[in-house]
Amino acid sequence: MNNEFTTSVPYLHTERLLLREYRKEDFDLFAAHIADPVSSAHLVPADRPAAWRIFCAQAGLWLIHGAGWWAVEDKQSGQLVGTVGAFFREDATVIELGWNTYRAFWGRGYANEAAAAALHHAFEVRREPAVRALIASANESSLRVARRLGLAYTGEMALYGKAVGIYTRERESPDAQGRAE
């Protein structure tokens, strides 16, 4: 059997971070994050077997859509600090941004920096016309990230049986950018 099948996950670089493909050795931190009731308060908490399915599904999105989730690594230390995604849900026509910083790294601006890189990739590389983020109203830290990214509240929907806000931003046309300068 040929195990040489690969897909390309683009590497994104920021001042402090490397956004890269998921690796098997990343799983323990990922699983601990979504099993922790504090860290996963606005996610769907999962035990280790469910975490493995989520981890693999997020990695596999790159095969289906050419968009997905990145592991977020601190360049200086090599430490994994979270995940960020620019991905599509099953029937979605708009690319979605998502970000998770592991609890030991909260409050350092990693989510802002990684999500800004994912947003830039969605607009400038993929040329997506719009992005959205789905955020629970009680998730103040993610709401702050969304505001910094220029996403605006556009409605509400149910996700996993809970109401979440839909935050959207459209890509600016070259004409609009020229007028703004």
Secondary structure, DSSP 8 states (H G I E B T S, - for coil): -----------EE-SSEEEE---GGGHHHHHHHHHSTTTTTTS----HHHHHHHHHHHHHHHHHHS-EEEEEEETTT--EEEEEEEE--TT-SSEEEEEEE-GGGTTSSHHHHHHHHHHHIIIIIS--SEEEEEE-TT-HHHHHHHHHTT-EEEEEEEETTEEEEEEEEE---HHHHHHH-
